[in-house]
Structures are given as C-alpha cells and as structure tokens.
Amino acid sequence: MDRIRIRGGRPLSGEIKVGGAKNAALPLMVAGLLTDERLVLSNVPQLADIQTMSLLLAQHGIAVERVTNDGRTLSLGGPITNTEAPYDIVRKMRASFLVLGPLLARVGEARVSLPGGCAIGARPIDLHLKGLEQLGARIVLEGGYIDARIDGRLKGAAIVFPFVSVGATENLLMAASLAEGRTVLANAAREPEIGDLAACLVAMGARIEGIGSDKLTIDGVDTLHGATHAIIPDRIETGSYACAAAISGGSVFLRDARLEHLGATVRILREAGVDIAEEPGGLMVKRLNGLHGVDAMTEPYPGFPTDMQAQFMALMSVAEGASMVTETIFENRFMHVPELNRMGARINVHGASAIVRGVPGLSGAPVMATDLRASLSLILAGLAAQGETMVNRVYHLDRGYEAVEQKLAACGVDIERIPA
C-alpha cells in the first residue's frame, strides 16, 4: 500500500485549486439513469469513487465517456440493460445504493445489494426503503439484496423524514422526479450537494420547488431529457485546506472555493483564529496571531459537518487552551484520536465527545489512516509536527481527495507519496 511522508514545519504559501465536490458528483452521475439522453457533467473530480461509480453505471448499461483529455467532463447515456447492483461494487462505496430509486422510477424494478457496515459507523438505509414504499414500491429483503418492484409508475406521496438523511433525500428526490403526481419531502437534507443535484434535475426537465430548504416539492414528469451541468466546488476540500493553512501558520488562496457553501465551518474556523476572506475567484485563508480552542458539534448542514471533524480536531490539537468536539452523526468517528495522540496530541474521548487540550507542538511519527477524513487529519498533523510523519494506508485518501501531495508540495510543503 502507498504511504505519504511529510516533514513538517513549513508554512503553506501559494494557491490550491478546489476540485469538484465528490459528494455532489456521485449522485449527479446516478441521475444519468433517469434519462435516455446524454447527461454531460463538468468539473468532475478524478477520484477512486468516481471510477467505482462509472463501473457500476456501465454495468447498468450507461456508457460513461470522457469528453475532455483531463477527464473532468463526463458524458453519460445509454439504455438500461441490467437492474442489479452487485455486492462487489456496492460494498466499496455506499453511494452505489443511490441507483435504487432511479432504477425503480425508470424501469420499475431494481435488485441492489445491501451496503453493509462502514468503518465510521452504521449508515442505515431504512429511510430510503420506507420512502420508496410510500411511493408505491414493493420491497423484499432476501439473500443480502433488496428486490424492489412497482406496477406502472411510482406515485407521489407526502414523506416526512424522522431525521435528516442526505442519502435518502437524494434517492427519493430522483425517484420522485419521474413519479406520477406530487411528492413532498419534509425535513429534507439541505446540503449544497443536494441543491446541486436538484438544479441538475431541473435542467433535465424536473419540476422541483424549495431547493435549498428542508421542504422539497416535486411534481413528477413523464420523462427527463439530457442536460449539461457543472459540479459545485468541494466544500470539504475547501475546509480541509483552510485547516492546512492554519495549522502550518501559512496562507493559501483557495481558487474556486465558495464561502456560501461552508455553513458553520467558516464561523468556527474564524472563532479559532483563522482569517477567511472572499476575493475574486476564491478565498484567501491565513492564520492570525494564534489558534484558540473552540468547541464544535457536528450537525446536519448548515451545521458543522461530520466530514470536517477529524481535520478540525487536528487543528485544535495545537491550539491554545482546550476544546470539545462532539460527534452526533456517526458513532465511531474518533478512530483518528489514538493516531493523533501518537504524535503528541492530548485528546481524551468520553462517549460522543472528545476533549482536546492544545499542546505547543507535535512530533512526527508513523501513523495509520482508518478512513477518508482521518487520512487528511493525519497529514494536517504532519504539517505542524517536528520531524517526519509517515501516513500508512492512504488508499482511503484517494477516494475523496485528488492529488493531495502535489497540491501541498506546490505550496512549499515537504511531502511525497511513497509507492507500495
């Protein structure tokens, strides 16, 4: 397995281009199942998860073609020839489960593997299934697969989510776009990625009201057509590199980053002593006089995102004073804590909260990445540490961050990837 080596102590200085949002690109690719015409997506990030989704869609009959040499514009289209999403693909990436709703809406049947567990905790799919049943689907769980069928078309319904779920909102939003009648999704997730999906569906001919709110009203149409859509920049990548500038004591211009997508992230980073200023074409980020301990609790958007928790904890490990980081989304998302403590951090976990007592400095050490965001948090810690940090198992990183070592090296960081 590849490793990443960092020799810390160098402040970031320069520019980093923020890529397209992975969490927007994946459901947008799935939206290609909703039409016989071509869907063209630009600003697509080059990530392992994008390749996995391309393989899954190809199995369903959707050809995914690179329109540009850099692979950042994809054209998707073709007839649906297979309605099974097999375990071997779904187990690699939970976003694969999003094909269930579109397949049902288009061809009336789907057989999708149960996604199983996840390193950062369970992600139940019951809200997806209950919502589709309310739209008229008959669902049977057998042999680790979900067999779903409908007679005719899905029928619009009023659906109230008992708690906010990004995946269920996306799945049902796509399915309802081709349902008969009106569907109302109440307590819907409000993430910018969902707004991006809704905007693309509207460009394809869907009728959706309430975009950006927690109540989406969808009037189903008979068919959707092709469209061209540019994927929004990745707000988690933006926040991650903002933490990189802050923890290293440097400054970086994040090209294409959008302040309005950051939600509570920008407020919390500013309270911690990070200056984030809008400039033409992006955001300028730098540390002010010093870092200060700030409490953070993960919440659905526009609250502080769970996908920023590990990176923020690395930042707080070298802040003055103490901070408390509380995780409310996933029950097992503190696996990076022992690795940060190996580098000299003082973090104690108490149930769903971690108490972080800032230390003057960290020391380089060999550490092991346990998931995607934990990988980046260990790289951040390596930026601030004295000596050499070796991050092992970085295959997690490639699922959600493109060319991290090149982007950081271009800003003056001593970092390299060591092939297996």
C-alpha positions in Angstrom: 0.0 0.0 0.0 1.1 3.5 -0.8 2.3 5.8 2.1 2.7 9.5 2.4 5.7 11.0 4.1 5.7 14.6 5.5 8.5 16.6 7.0 6.7 19.3 9.0 7.5 22.8 9.9 6.9 24.6 6.6 4.0 27.1 6.4 1.8 26.8 3.3 2.2 29.6 0.8 0.6 29.7 -2.6 -2.6 28.7 -4.4 -4.7 25.5 -4.3 -7.5 24.9 -6.8 -10.5 23.3 -5.2 -11.9 20.5 -7.2 -15.5 19.4 -7.9 -17.4 18.0 -5.0 -17.2 14.3 -4.7 -20.5 14.2 -2.7 -22.2 16.1 -5.5 -20.6 14.2 -8.4 -21.7 10.7 -7.3 -25.5 11.4 -7.1 -25.2 13.5 -10.3 -23.7 10.6 -12.1 -26.5 8.3 -10.9 -29.0 10.9 -12.3 -27.8 9.6 -15.7 -30.1 6.6 -15.1 -33.2 8.9 -15.3 -33.0 9.7 -19.0 -32.3 8.0 -22.4 -30.5 11.2 -23.5 -26.9 12.3 -22.7 -26.1 13.9 -19.4 -22.8 15.9 -19.6 -21.1 16.8 -16.3 -18.2 19.1 -16.0 -15.8 19.8 -13.1 -15.8 16.1 -12.2 -13.0 15.3 -9.7 -10.6 12.5 -10.5 -11.1 10.1 -7.6 -11.3 6.4 -6.9 -15.0 6.7 -6.1 -15.8 8.3 -9.5 -14.2 5.3 -11.1 -16.2 2.9 -9.0 -19.4 4.7 -9.9 -18.5 4.6 -13.6 -18.1 0.8 -13.3 -21.5 0.4 -11.7 -23.3 2.6 -14.2 -21.6 0.7 -17.0 -23.0 -2.5 -15.6 -26.5 -1.0 -15.8 -25.9 -0.1 -19.4 -24.9 3.6 -19.0 -21.8 4.4 -21.0 -19.6 6.9 -19.2 -17.3 8.7 -21.6 -14.5 11.3 -21.0 -15.3 14.3 -23.2 -12.0 16.1 -22.3 -8.4 14.9 -22.1 -8.2 15.7 -18.4 -11.2 13.6 -17.7 -13.0 16.4 -15.9 -16.0 16.4 -18.2 -18.0 13.2 -18.5 -20.9 12.3 -20.8 -23.3 9.6 -19.6 -26.0 7.9 -21.5 -27.5 4.7 -22.9 -30.4 2.3 -22.3 -30.7 0.5 -19.0 -29.8 -3.1 -19.7 -29.4 -4.5 -16.2 -31.1 -3.6 -12.9 -28.8 -5.4 -10.5 -26.2 -3.5 -8.4 -24.0 -6.3 -7.1 -22.4 -6.6 -3.7 -18.8 -6.5 -5.0 -19.4 -2.9 -6.1 -21.8 -1.6 -3.5 -19.6 -2.7 -0.7 -16.8 -0.5 -2.0 -18.9 2.7 -1.9 -22.2 3.3 -0.2 -23.2 5.9 -2.7 -23.9 3.0 -5.1 -27.1 2.4 -3.2 -28.5 5.6 -4.8 -29.2 3.7 -8.0 -32.2 2.1 -6.3 -34.7 5.0 -6.7 -33.7 5.9 -10.3 -33.9 2.3 -11.5 -37.3 1.9 -10.0 -38.5 5.1 -11.5 -37.2 4.3 -15.0 -37.8 0.6 -15.4 -40.0 -0.4 -12.5 -37.6 -2.8 -10.8 -34.2 -3.0 -9.1 -32.1 -5.5 -7.3 -29.5 -3.7 -5.1 -27.1 -5.2 -2.6 -27.4 -4.1 1.0 -24.4 -1.8 1.6 -23.3 -3.4 4.9 -21.3 -1.6 7.5 -18.8 1.3 7.4 -15.6 2.0 9.3 -17.0 5.2 10.8 -20.3 3.6 11.9 -23.6 2.3 10.7 -25.5 4.1 7.9 -28.9 2.6 7.9 -30.9 2.6 4.7 -34.4 2.2 6.2 -35.4 5.7 5.3 -34.6 5.0 1.7 -36.8 1.9 1.7 -39.7 3.4 3.7 -39.8 6.4 1.4 -39.9 4.2 -1.7 -42.6 2.1 -0.2 -44.6 5.3 0.4 -44.2 6.0 -3.3 -45.7 2.6 -4.1 -42.7 0.2 -4.3 -42.9 -3.4 -3.1 -39.6 -4.3 -1.4 -38.3 -7.7 -0.3 -35.0 -8.3 1.5 -33.5 -11.6 0.6 -30.0 -13.0 0.4 -28.4 -9.7 1.2 -30.2 -8.0 -1.6 -33.1 -5.6 -1.8 -35.6 -6.6 -4.5 -37.9 -3.7 -5.4 -40.7 -3.5 -7.9 -43.6 -1.4 -8.9 -46.7 -1.7 -11.1 -46.8 1.1 -13.6 -45.2 4.2 -12.1 -44.3 5.4 -8.7 -47.0 7.5 -7.1 -46.3 10.8 -5.4 -46.6 11.0 -1.6 -46.0 13.2 1.4 -42.9 11.9 3.2 -41.6 13.2 6.5 -38.1 12.1 7.4 -37.8 11.3 11.1 -34.2 12.6 11.0 -32.2 14.3 8.3 -30.6 11.9 5.8 -28.6 13.1 2.8 -28.7 9.8 1.0 -32.4 9.2 1.5 -33.2 12.8 0.4 -31.1 12.2 -2.8 -32.6 8.8 -3.6 -36.2 9.9 -3.1 -35.7 13.2 -4.9 -34.5 11.4 -8.0 -37.2 8.8 -7.8 -40.0 11.4 -7.3 -38.9 13.3 -10.4 -40.4 10.6 -12.5 -43.3 9.6 -10.2 -46.9 10.3 -11.0 -48.2 13.3 -9.1 -46.8 15.4 -6.4 -44.2 14.3 -3.8 -43.3 16.4 -0.7 -40.1 15.6 1.2 -40.3 17.2 4.6 -37.3 17.5 6.9 -35.1 17.0 3.8 -31.4 17.5 4.0 -30.2 20.9 2.9 -26.6 20.3 1.9 -25.3 22.2 -1.1 -24.7 18.9 -2.9 -28.5 18.3 -2.7 -29.1 21.7 -4.1 -26.7 20.9 -6.9 -28.5 17.6 -7.7 -31.8 19.4 -7.7 -30.5 22.1 -10.1 -29.3 19.5 -12.5 -32.6 17.6 -12.4 -34.4 20.9 -13.1 -32.1 21.4 -16.1 -33.2 17.9 -17.2 -36.9 18.9 -17.0 -37.8 18.0 -13.4 -40.2 20.3 -11.5 -38.8 20.9 -8.1 -39.6 23.7 -5.6 -38.0 24.6 -2.3 -34.4 24.0 -3.4 -32.1 24.8 -0.5 -34.8 24.4 2.1 -35.9 21.5 4.3 -39.1 21.0 2.3 -38.8 19.9 -1.3 -41.9 19.7 -3.5 -41.6 17.6 -6.7 -44.2 17.4 -9.4 -43.3 14.3 -11.3 -43.0 14.3 -15.1 -43.2 11.6 -17.7 -39.7 11.8 -18.9 -36.5 13.7 -18.3 -34.1 14.9 -21.1 -30.4 15.4 -21.3 -28.6 18.4 -19.9 -25.2 19.9 -19.3 -24.2 20.7 -15.7 -21.1 22.0 -13.8 -20.5 20.4 -10.4 -20.0 22.7 -7.5 -16.6 23.0 -5.8 -16.0 20.7 -2.8 -16.7 22.5 0.5 -15.0 19.7 2.5 -11.8 20.1 0.4 -12.1 23.8 1.0 -12.4 23.4 4.7 -9.6 20.8 4.8 -7.1 23.1 3.0 -8.2 26.0 5.2 -7.1 23.9 8.2 -3.8 23.1 6.4 -3.0 26.8 6.0 -4.0 27.5 9.7 -2.2 24.5 11.3 1.0 25.3 9.3 0.9 29.0 10.1 0.8 29.9 6.4 -1.6 31.4 3.9 -3.2 30.0 0.8 -5.6 31.2 -1.9 -8.3 28.5 -2.5 -9.3 29.0 -6.0 -13.0 28.4 -6.9 -13.9 27.9 -3.2 -17.3 29.4 -2.2 -17.9 30.9 1.2 -21.6 30.5 1.0 -21.2 26.7 1.0 -19.2 26.4 4.2 -22.0 26.9 6.7 -20.8 26.7 10.3 -17.3 25.7 9.2 -16.3 29.3 8.4 -17.7 30.6 11.7 -15.9 28.0 13.8 -12.6 28.5 12.0 -12.8 32.2 12.4 -13.5 31.8 16.1 -10.4 29.7 16.3 -8.2 32.5 14.8 -8.3 31.7 11.1 -8.9 34.6 8.7 -11.1 33.6 5.7 -11.7 36.4 3.2 -13.6 36.4 -0.1 -11.5 37.5 -3.0 -12.3 37.4 -6.8 -12.2 33.8 -7.8 -12.0 32.2 -4.4 -11.0 32.5 -0.7 -7.8 33.7 1.0 -7.1 31.8 4.2 -4.4 32.6 6.8 -3.8 32.2 10.5 -4.0 35.3 12.6 -2.0 35.8 15.8 -2.6 32.3 17.1 -5.0 29.4 17.3 -7.6 29.3 20.1 -9.5 26.3 21.4 -13.1 26.3 20.2 -15.9 23.8 20.8 -17.6 22.2 17.8 -20.6 19.8 17.5 -21.3 18.0 14.2 -24.8 18.6 12.8 -26.6 18.4 9.5 -26.0 21.3 7.2 -25.7 24.3 7.7 -24.2 23.0 11.0 -20.6 21.9 11.4 -20.1 18.8 9.1 -19.1 15.5 10.3 -16.7 15.3 7.3 -14.7 18.2 8.9 -14.5 16.8 12.4 -11.2 14.9 12.1 -9.4 17.8 10.3 -10.7 20.3 12.9 -9.5 18.1 15.8 -6.0 18.0 14.3 -6.1 21.8 14.2 -7.3 22.1 17.8 -4.5 19.8 18.9 -2.1 22.7 18.6 -4.4 25.5 19.6 -4.1 27.4 22.9 -6.4 26.1 25.5 -9.0 23.3 25.4 -11.8 22.5 23.1 -14.6 19.9 23.0 -15.5 18.2 19.7 -18.8 16.3 19.8 -19.9 13.9 17.1 -23.6 13.4 16.6 -23.7 11.9 13.2 -21.6 8.7 13.3 -20.9 6.7 16.4 -17.4 5.5 15.6 -15.7 8.5 14.1 -12.9 9.1 16.6 -10.6 6.4 15.3 -8.0 9.1 14.3 -7.6 10.1 18.0 -5.1 7.3 19.0 -3.0 8.2 15.9 -3.0 11.9 16.7 -2.0 11.1 20.3 0.9 9.1 18.9 2.2 12.4 17.6 1.9 14.1 21.0 -1.7 15.4 20.9 -3.6 15.3 24.2 -7.1 14.1 23.3 -9.4 12.1 25.6 -12.6 10.6 24.3 -15.7 10.5 26.6 -18.6 8.9 24.8 -19.6 11.0 21.8 -17.2 13.9 22.8 -13.5 14.4 22.7 -11.7 16.8 24.9 -8.7 18.3 23.1 -6.1 20.1 25.2 -3.8 22.0 22.9 0.0 21.3 23.0 2.8 23.6 21.9 3.9 21.2 19.2 3.5 17.7 17.7 6.2 15.2 16.8 6.4 13.2 13.6 5.6 9.5 13.9 4.4 6.6 11.8 0.6 6.6 11.9 -2.2 4.6 10.2 -5.2 6.1 8.4 -8.5 4.5 9.2 -10.9 6.3 6.9 -11.0 9.1 4.3 -11.2 12.2 6.6 -8.9 10.7 9.2 -6.3 10.3 6.5 -6.3 14.1 5.9 -6.3 14.9 9.6 -3.0 12.9 10.0 -1.5 14.8 7.0 -2.5 18.1 8.7 -0.9 17.0 11.9 2.2 16.1 10.0 2.4 19.7 8.6 2.6 21.0 12.1 4.9 18.3 13.6 8.6 18.4 14.0 10.4 15.6 12.2 9.0 13.0 9.8 5.5 11.7 9.7 4.6 8.6 7.7 0.9 8.1 7.0 0.1 4.5 6.1 -2.9 3.1 4.3 -3.6 6.2 2.3 -5.8 4.4 -0.2 -8.7 5.9 1.8 -7.4 9.3 0.9 -7.7 8.7 -2.9 -11.4 8.1 -2.6 -12.1 11.7 -1.7 -9.0 14.0 -2.2 -7.3 14.4 -5.6 -3.5 14.9 -5.7 -3.1 16.0 -2.1 0.7 15.6 -2.1 1.0 17.6 -5.4 -1.2 20.4 -4.2 0.6 20.7 -0.8 4.0 20.4 -2.4 3.2 23.2 -4.8 2.7 25.4 -1.6 6.0 24.6 -0.2 5.3 21.5 1.9 7.9 18.8 2.1 5.7 15.9 1.2 5.8 12.9 -1.1 3.9 9.7 -1.9 5.9 6.5 -1.5 4.5 3.8 -3.7 4.0 0.3 -2.3 
